Every structure is written in C-alpha cells, then in structure tokens.
Amino acid sequence: MLHLISILAACCIFTVSGANLRQQAVGVYGRLLCGDKPASGVKVKLWDEDTGPDPDDLLAEGVTNANGEFKLQGTESEATDIDPVFKVYHDCDDGIMPGLRKVKFFIPSQYISAGKTPKRLFNIGVLNLETKFPKEERKLT
C-alpha cells in the first residue's frame, strides 16, 4: 500500500511540474570569417545549457554557407528560463591539432521569447575565428 501511495505522489508531482512548463524560443544569426575569407562549412549549434541534473538541450544546429553566414532558431519547454548558448566548432588557424576548436557565446536573455518562434534574433555580428577566445575548448572527434 505504501508503494502505491509513493507512485501516486510521484505521478501528481510530475503532472503538476509538467503543467508549469513554458515554451520558449531563441535565435541567433551572423557571419564567420577565417582571416579575410568566409568560414564556410563550419558547424554551429544553439544549446540550452542547464545546471543541475537536467541535461543540456540542443535547440538547433547547422553549418555556415559559402559566405560564412548562419541563422539558427530553436525552442524548448522548461519551467525556468532557458539559458541559450551559441557554439562554434572550427579548424580556423588551428594547424594540425586534433579535433576542433570550440567557442561558446551566451545569448542575452532579452532575446528569449515565449512561444515556438523567437520575436527577434540575436545578431552576433561578424566573428573572425582566428581570434583566440577566452575559455576556448577543444572538441575531439
């Protein structure tokens, strides 16, 4: 009987917490260069980075076009505000190092919209990937 009560309580908590989820959308666009040339074919991803036991959520991914341009937008349902992060995985000015350079940029909260479509996109501008960014990481493939 105690086991049944525990299961019912867990179901009630799950139902109540699920009812508090809010759909949120975010987007980012810009252009990537490697020196004075477009950084084409570069992998870009938009993430919701979560703290605690909730895993990070991939919102969108793609690659830059021939001009180094990209546009990503995605949506996620969460009880709290999403924490959007734009990540770039590239080999610009990397020599023969294994894997890819990984750079991340936090998207300001004012670009988070309620619903399935962002009301406005964050313009990250033109980024030269030759730059050595603070806290840059390496993604081994």
C-alpha positions as CSV (number, residue, x, y, z in Angstrom):
1,M,0.0,0.0,0.0
2,L,2.8,2.4,0.9
3,H,4.4,1.6,-2.5
4,L,1.1,2.6,-4.3
5,I,0.9,5.9,-2.4
6,S,4.5,6.7,-3.4
7,I,3.8,6.0,-7.0
8,L,0.6,8.2,-6.9
9,A,2.5,11.0,-5.2
10,A,5.3,10.9,-7.8
11,C,2.7,11.0,-10.6
12,C,1.0,14.0,-9.0
13,I,4.3,15.9,-8.7
14,F,5.2,15.0,-12.3
15,T,1.8,16.2,-13.5
16,V,2.0,19.5,-11.6
17,S,5.5,20.2,-12.6
18,G,4.7,19.4,-16.3
19,A,1.9,21.9,-16.2
20,N,4.3,24.6,-15.3
21,L,6.5,24.2,-18.4
22,R,6.7,27.2,-20.7
23,Q,7.6,27.0,-24.3
24,Q,10.5,29.4,-25.1
25,A,12.2,30.3,-28.3
26,V,15.5,31.9,-29.2
27,G,17.6,32.6,-32.4
28,V,20.9,33.8,-33.5
29,Y,22.5,34.9,-36.8
30,G,25.7,36.3,-38.1
31,R,28.8,35.7,-40.2
32,L,32.0,33.8,-39.5
33,L,35.4,34.6,-41.1
34,C,38.7,32.8,-41.0
35,G,41.0,35.7,-41.5
36,D,39.7,37.7,-44.5
37,K,37.9,34.7,-46.1
38,P,34.4,33.4,-45.3
39,A,34.4,30.4,-42.9
40,S,32.2,28.1,-44.9
41,G,31.0,24.7,-43.8
42,V,31.6,25.5,-40.1
43,K,29.4,23.6,-37.6
44,V,27.2,25.8,-35.4
45,K,24.9,24.8,-32.7
46,L,22.3,26.5,-30.4
47,W,22.0,25.0,-26.9
48,D,20.1,25.5,-23.7
49,E,22.7,24.9,-21.1
50,D,21.1,23.6,-17.9
51,T,22.6,23.4,-14.4
52,G,21.9,20.5,-12.1
53,P,20.6,17.1,-13.1
54,D,18.7,18.4,-16.2
55,P,20.8,17.6,-19.3
56,D,21.6,20.4,-21.8
57,D,19.2,20.6,-24.7
58,L,20.2,21.0,-28.4
59,L,17.8,23.6,-29.8
60,A,19.2,23.8,-33.4
61,E,22.3,23.0,-35.4
62,G,23.6,23.7,-38.9
63,V,26.7,24.8,-40.9
64,T,27.7,28.1,-42.3
65,N,27.0,28.8,-46.0
66,A,29.6,29.7,-48.7
67,N,29.7,33.3,-47.3
68,G,30.2,32.1,-43.7
69,E,26.6,33.1,-42.8
70,F,24.3,31.2,-40.5
71,K,20.9,31.5,-38.9
72,L,19.7,29.2,-36.1
73,Q,16.5,29.3,-34.1
74,G,15.0,26.8,-31.7
75,T,12.5,26.2,-29.0
76,E,12.4,24.3,-25.6
77,S,9.8,23.8,-22.9
78,E,11.1,24.4,-19.4
79,A,9.7,25.6,-16.0
80,T,12.5,28.1,-15.7
81,D,14.1,30.5,-18.2
82,I,16.3,28.8,-20.8
83,D,20.0,29.7,-20.9
84,P,20.8,29.9,-24.6
85,V,24.4,29.4,-25.8
86,F,25.7,29.6,-29.3
87,K,28.6,27.2,-30.0
88,V,31.0,27.2,-33.0
89,Y,33.2,24.2,-33.9
90,H,36.0,25.0,-36.3
91,D,39.6,24.5,-37.5
92,C,40.5,28.1,-38.4
93,D,44.1,28.9,-37.7
94,D,44.5,25.5,-36.0
95,G,47.4,23.9,-37.8
96,I,47.5,20.1,-37.4
97,M,45.9,20.0,-33.9
98,P,43.5,17.1,-33.4
99,G,39.8,17.8,-33.1
100,L,38.1,21.2,-33.5
101,R,38.3,24.5,-31.6
102,K,35.1,25.1,-29.7
103,V,33.9,28.5,-28.8
104,K,30.7,29.5,-27.0
105,F,28.8,32.7,-26.7
106,F,26.0,33.4,-24.2
107,I,22.9,34.9,-25.8
108,P,21.3,37.8,-23.8
109,S,18.0,36.9,-22.0
110,Q,16.2,39.7,-23.8
111,Y,16.3,37.6,-27.0
112,I,14.2,34.8,-25.4
113,S,10.6,34.8,-26.5
114,A,7.5,33.0,-25.2
115,G,6.1,30.5,-27.8
116,K,7.5,28.5,-30.7
117,T,9.1,31.3,-32.7
118,P,11.5,34.0,-31.5
119,K,10.2,37.5,-31.8
120,R,13.7,38.8,-32.7
121,L,17.0,37.1,-33.3
122,F,20.3,38.0,-31.7
123,N,22.7,39.4,-34.3
124,I,26.1,38.2,-33.1
125,G,27.8,40.1,-35.9
126,V,30.9,39.2,-37.9
127,L,33.3,37.0,-35.9
128,N,36.9,36.3,-37.1
129,L,37.7,32.8,-36.0
130,E,41.4,33.5,-36.0
131,T,40.7,35.1,-32.6
132,K,41.8,33.1,-29.6
133,F,38.7,33.4,-27.4
134,P,38.7,33.3,-23.6
135,K,37.8,29.8,-22.2
136,E,38.1,28.3,-25.7
137,E,37.9,24.5,-25.6
138,R,38.8,21.6,-27.9
139,K,36.2,19.1,-29.2
140,L,37.9,15.8,-30.1
141,T,36.0,14.0,-32.8
